[in-house]
Amino acid sequence: MANIHPTSIVDEQANLASDVEVGPFCIIEGAVTLGEGCRLISHIHLKGPMTVGTNNLFYPQVCMGFAPQSRREDHNVTKAGIVIGNDNLFREGVTVHRASSDIPTTIGNNNFLMAYSHLGHDVILGNHCTLANTSLIAGHVHIADHVNLGGTGGIHQFCRVGRLSMISGTMAITRDLPPFVMLHQPIGAVSLNIIGLRRAGYSEHIPAIKKAFKILFREHHSNPVAAKLIRESANGDPLVLEIAEFIEASKRGIVPATLKRFKLEESEPQD
């Protein structure tokens, strides 16, 4: 039987694994499922429908499952809620809103959401992502695996963020950020995430990805033409084809390079 502190309130609709720990002053409201190894430290409010996998840790003041922040939203109508995978860490004050459609707001596995970060309604967050303090993710954003977002970083609604990409602190995007690309200070320059690619075991793909990066950000093509040229240059490289497919699927457009032009070698981070 779950270990529930006497000051906490757990709805009879909730389904808690036998080893779940619910600390003081928590509220679990509605149809909330918590898998094995989940721990709620204290002062947490979870509102269903919500399905949470195993070994997730919730720090104080986490609040999840409430209605989207939209003037058009009927707060009395609950559609799909939230689905969370395994081994996620939610620090103090994290907020996640339920979906406005029939597809739940979704969080994958092994993610780290630092204090006061926010996921809006209908967000799809992949696996192994890190969102630093007060990261702000608007509704309908899709974030792929192994993405890092710096403190107070922001992502506009309906944007997509590609795999193994990074956004530095205080930066925000209003267009799509392709896979393997960094957006960083001091002027919002884009560069390749060379270190991230090496750490992921993709060193052999870097020369081909550099060529794709140059086509997209240095040669001033329209996005459709850039995607076509990148696909033609790929020689079957799956990571380069991933970049081309990401560009082709973009509806908001791709983040621009800055007005100041950098040589590719100058924009690469050093080990």
C-alpha positions as CSV (number, residue, x, y, z in Angstrom):
1,M,0.0,0.0,0.0
2,A,1.3,3.5,-0.9
3,N,2.8,5.5,1.9
4,I,0.5,8.6,2.2
5,H,1.2,11.3,4.8
6,P,-2.0,12.0,6.9
7,T,-2.1,15.7,5.8
8,S,-2.4,14.8,2.1
9,I,-5.6,14.2,0.1
10,V,-5.7,11.4,-2.4
11,D,-8.8,11.0,-4.6
12,E,-10.5,7.6,-4.6
13,Q,-10.1,7.6,-8.4
14,A,-6.3,7.7,-8.1
15,N,-4.3,4.5,-8.6
16,L,-1.0,4.5,-6.8
17,A,1.6,1.7,-6.9
18,S,2.3,0.1,-3.6
19,D,5.7,1.8,-3.0
20,V,4.6,5.3,-4.0
21,E,5.5,7.9,-1.3
22,V,3.2,10.9,-0.9
23,G,4.7,13.5,1.5
24,P,2.8,16.2,3.5
25,F,0.2,18.6,2.1
26,C,-0.1,17.0,-1.3
27,I,-3.3,16.8,-3.4
28,I,-3.9,14.1,-5.9
29,E,-7.2,14.9,-7.6
30,G,-9.1,12.8,-10.1
31,A,-7.9,9.9,-12.2
32,V,-4.1,10.0,-11.5
33,T,-2.0,6.9,-11.9
34,L,1.5,6.9,-10.3
35,G,3.8,4.0,-11.1
36,E,6.3,2.2,-8.9
37,G,9.0,4.3,-7.3
38,C,7.3,7.7,-7.6
39,R,7.9,10.1,-4.8
40,L,6.0,13.4,-4.0
41,I,8.1,15.3,-1.5
42,S,5.5,17.8,-0.3
43,H,3.0,20.5,-1.3
44,I,2.3,19.0,-4.8
45,H,-1.0,19.2,-6.7
46,L,-1.6,16.6,-9.5
47,K,-4.9,16.8,-11.3
48,G,-6.1,14.0,-13.6
49,P,-6.5,12.6,-16.1
50,M,-2.8,11.9,-15.7
51,T,-0.7,8.8,-16.1
52,V,2.8,8.8,-14.6
53,G,5.3,6.0,-15.1
54,T,8.0,4.7,-12.7
55,N,10.6,6.4,-10.6
56,N,9.5,10.0,-11.0
57,L,10.5,12.5,-8.3
58,F,8.4,15.6,-7.6
59,Y,9.8,18.5,-5.5
60,P,7.6,20.9,-3.6
61,Q,5.1,23.2,-5.4
62,V,4.9,21.1,-8.5
63,C,1.5,21.7,-10.1
64,M,0.3,19.6,-13.0
65,G,-2.9,18.9,-14.9
66,F,-4.8,22.1,-14.8
67,A,-6.5,23.8,-17.8
68,P,-4.5,25.5,-20.5
69,Q,-3.8,29.2,-20.1
70,S,-6.1,30.3,-22.9
71,R,-9.1,32.7,-22.9
72,R,-10.9,30.4,-25.2
73,E,-10.5,27.3,-22.9
74,D,-13.6,26.0,-21.2
75,H,-12.2,25.1,-17.8
76,N,-15.1,22.9,-17.1
77,V,-14.3,20.6,-20.0
78,T,-11.4,18.2,-19.6
79,K,-10.1,16.5,-22.8
80,A,-6.8,14.5,-22.8
81,G,-4.7,15.1,-19.7
82,I,-1.0,14.4,-19.2
83,V,1.1,11.3,-19.8
84,I,4.6,11.1,-18.2
85,G,7.2,8.4,-18.7
86,N,9.8,7.1,-16.4
87,D,12.8,8.5,-14.4
88,N,11.9,12.2,-14.7
89,L,12.9,14.8,-12.1
90,F,10.6,17.8,-11.5
91,R,12.2,20.5,-9.3
92,E,10.4,23.2,-7.3
93,G,7.5,25.0,-8.8
94,V,7.4,23.2,-12.2
95,T,4.0,23.6,-13.9
96,V,2.6,21.4,-16.7
97,H,-0.9,22.0,-18.3
98,R,-3.2,19.4,-19.6
99,A,-4.0,19.1,-23.3
100,S,-6.6,21.1,-25.2
101,S,-7.2,18.2,-27.6
102,D,-7.5,14.4,-27.6
103,I,-3.8,13.9,-27.5
104,P,-2.3,14.4,-24.0
105,T,0.5,16.7,-23.1
106,T,3.4,14.2,-23.1
107,I,6.7,14.0,-21.3
108,G,9.1,11.1,-22.1
109,N,11.8,9.5,-20.0
110,N,14.8,10.8,-18.1
111,N,14.0,14.4,-18.4
112,F,15.2,17.1,-15.9
113,L,12.9,20.1,-15.4
114,M,14.6,22.6,-13.1
115,A,12.8,25.0,-10.8
116,Y,9.8,27.0,-12.2
117,S,10.1,25.7,-15.7
118,H,6.8,25.5,-17.5
119,L,5.3,23.2,-20.2
120,G,2.1,24.6,-21.8
121,H,-0.8,22.6,-23.1
122,D,-0.3,20.0,-25.8
123,V,3.5,20.0,-25.5
124,I,5.4,16.9,-26.6
125,L,8.7,16.6,-24.7
126,G,11.0,13.8,-25.7
127,N,13.6,11.9,-23.7
128,H,16.8,13.0,-21.9
129,C,16.0,16.7,-22.1
130,T,17.2,19.3,-19.6
131,L,15.2,22.5,-19.0
132,A,17.0,24.9,-16.8
133,N,15.3,27.3,-14.3
134,T,12.3,29.2,-15.5
135,S,12.3,27.8,-19.0
136,L,9.1,28.7,-20.7
137,I,7.6,26.3,-23.2
138,A,4.4,27.6,-24.9
139,G,1.5,25.4,-26.1
140,H,1.8,22.9,-28.9
141,V,5.6,22.9,-28.9
142,H,7.4,19.6,-29.9
143,I,10.8,19.0,-28.4
144,A,12.9,16.0,-29.6
145,D,15.4,14.0,-27.5
146,H,18.5,15.2,-25.8
147,V,17.6,18.9,-26.0
148,N,19.0,21.5,-23.6
149,L,17.3,24.8,-22.8
150,G,19.1,27.4,-20.7
151,G,17.8,29.4,-17.8
152,T,14.9,31.7,-18.7
153,G,14.9,30.4,-22.3
154,G,11.7,30.4,-24.2
155,I,10.0,28.6,-27.0
156,H,7.0,30.2,-28.9
157,Q,3.8,28.2,-29.5
158,F,3.8,25.6,-32.3
159,C,7.6,25.6,-32.6
160,R,9.6,22.5,-33.0
161,V,13.1,21.8,-31.5
162,G,15.2,19.2,-33.2
163,R,17.2,16.4,-31.6
164,L,20.5,17.2,-29.8
165,S,20.0,20.9,-30.1
166,M,20.6,23.6,-27.5
167,I,19.3,27.1,-26.6
168,S,21.4,29.2,-24.3
169,G,20.1,31.0,-21.3
170,T,17.9,34.1,-21.8
171,M,17.4,33.2,-25.5
172,A,14.0,32.5,-27.1
173,I,12.9,31.2,-30.5
174,T,9.8,31.9,-32.5
175,R,10.7,29.5,-35.3
176,D,11.9,25.9,-35.6
177,L,15.4,25.0,-34.4
178,P,16.8,22.1,-36.5
179,P,18.6,19.1,-35.1
180,F,22.2,19.4,-33.8
181,V,22.1,23.2,-33.8
182,M,22.9,25.6,-31.0
183,L,21.4,29.1,-30.5
184,H,23.6,31.0,-28.1
185,Q,24.7,34.4,-26.7
186,P,25.7,37.1,-27.1
187,I,23.8,37.9,-30.3
188,G,21.7,34.8,-31.0
189,A,24.3,33.2,-33.3
190,V,23.6,29.7,-34.5
191,S,26.3,27.1,-34.7
192,L,26.6,23.3,-34.6
193,N,26.5,21.4,-31.4
194,I,29.9,19.7,-32.1
195,I,30.5,18.6,-28.6
196,G,27.0,17.1,-28.2
197,L,27.5,15.2,-31.5
198,R,30.8,13.8,-30.3
199,R,29.4,12.8,-27.0
200,A,26.5,11.0,-28.7
201,G,29.0,9.0,-30.8
202,Y,28.3,10.8,-34.0
203,S,31.8,12.1,-34.8
204,E,31.9,10.4,-38.2
205,H,28.8,12.3,-39.3
206,I,30.2,15.7,-38.4
207,P,31.7,16.6,-41.8
208,A,28.4,15.8,-43.6
209,I,26.4,17.8,-41.0
210,K,28.8,20.7,-41.4
211,K,28.0,20.8,-45.1
212,A,24.3,20.7,-44.4
213,F,24.7,23.5,-41.8
214,K,26.5,25.7,-44.4
215,I,23.8,25.2,-47.0
216,L,21.1,26.1,-44.5
217,F,22.6,29.0,-42.6
218,R,25.4,30.4,-44.8
219,E,24.3,30.2,-48.4
220,H,21.0,32.3,-48.2
221,H,18.7,29.8,-49.8
222,S,15.0,29.6,-49.2
223,N,14.1,26.7,-46.9
224,P,12.6,24.5,-49.6
225,V,15.8,24.9,-51.7
226,A,18.0,24.4,-48.8
227,A,16.2,21.2,-47.9
228,K,16.6,20.0,-51.5
229,L,20.3,20.8,-51.6
230,I,20.9,19.2,-48.2
231,R,19.1,16.0,-49.3
232,E,21.2,15.9,-52.5
233,S,24.4,16.3,-50.4
234,A,23.5,13.7,-47.9
235,N,25.0,10.6,-49.6
236,G,22.6,8.5,-47.5
237,D,23.8,10.0,-44.2
238,P,20.9,9.5,-41.8
239,L,21.6,12.5,-39.7
240,V,21.8,14.8,-42.7
241,L,18.5,13.4,-44.0
242,E,17.1,14.1,-40.6
243,I,17.9,17.7,-41.0
244,A,16.4,17.8,-44.5
245,E,13.2,16.2,-43.2
246,F,13.0,18.6,-40.3
247,I,13.2,21.6,-42.7
248,E,10.7,20.1,-45.1
249,A,8.2,19.6,-42.2
250,S,8.6,23.2,-40.8
251,K,5.4,25.3,-40.7
252,R,6.8,28.3,-38.8
253,G,10.1,28.5,-40.7
254,I,13.7,27.9,-39.5
255,V,15.5,30.2,-37.0
256,P,17.6,32.6,-38.9
257,A,21.4,33.0,-38.7
258,T,22.4,36.3,-37.3
259,L,23.2,39.4,-39.3
260,K,26.8,39.0,-38.3
261,R,28.4,36.2,-40.3
262,F,30.7,33.7,-38.7
263,K,33.0,31.2,-40.3
264,L,31.9,27.7,-39.4
265,E,35.2,27.0,-37.7
266,E,34.8,30.1,-35.5
267,S,31.3,29.1,-34.3
268,E,32.3,25.7,-33.1
269,P,32.7,25.3,-29.4
270,Q,36.1,24.0,-28.2
271,D,36.7,20.9,-26.0
